[in-house]
């Protein structure tokens, strides 16, 4: 098994999209990248902790390649948006990849380079540049229980319908051979 810790906006969306992929064994929503130990959701939402909403995605690389996990990450969120995703604003919604070792760092750098082809800037501009950071993984704090598998527990919640469903559908369409 392998685990990647990734942040790309609200963790509810990433959680829902990764759970649709065959070979993903678990997804844990949590907080990482900041300076406050054992932060709460409310504290992270202030932007004062430095933490990002993130998911720890554990998968079986013999069933789903690490490249698919990473390419799905760059498909399910817009990595050109600095410190936000859509209406979610703040550093807690940044696009970031947290590496546990040099091998992961190299995989993440290669995936980010592939993403620049997917999210190319319009001709003659620098807008659209992928701003995803690659940061060392520090402590990862599990989010509160009600955040875990939020989409499955709350499929008719407004945010899920408006934001998560399109992201899940995009991953399903782009990675159909890996759907459960």
Secondary structure as GFF3:
##gff-version 3
##sequence-region A 1 180
A	DSSP	beta_strand	2	8	.	.	.	ID=ss1
A	DSSP	alpha_helix	11	19	.	.	.	ID=ss2
A	DSSP	beta_strand	24	32	.	.	.	ID=ss3
A	DSSP	alpha_helix	41	45	.	.	.	ID=ss4
A	DSSP	beta_strand	52	59	.	.	.	ID=ss5
A	DSSP	alpha_helix	66	76	.	.	.	ID=ss6
A	DSSP	beta_strand	84	85	.	.	.	ID=ss7
A	DSSP	beta_strand	88	89	.	.	.	ID=ss8
A	DSSP	three_ten_helix	91	93	.	.	.	ID=ss9
A	DSSP	beta_strand	95	99	.	.	.	ID=ss10
A	DSSP	alpha_helix	102	118	.	.	.	ID=ss11
A	DSSP	beta_strand	133	136	.	.	.	ID=ss12
A	DSSP	beta_strand	141	142	.	.	.	ID=ss13
A	DSSP	three_ten_helix	145	147	.	.	.	ID=ss14
A	DSSP	alpha_helix	150	153	.	.	.	ID=ss15
A	DSSP	alpha_helix	158	159	.	.	.	ID=ss16
A	DSSP	pi_helix	160	164	.	.	.	ID=ss17
A	DSSP	alpha_helix	165	174	.	.	.	ID=ss18
A	DSSP	three_ten_helix	176	178	.	.	.	ID=ss19
###
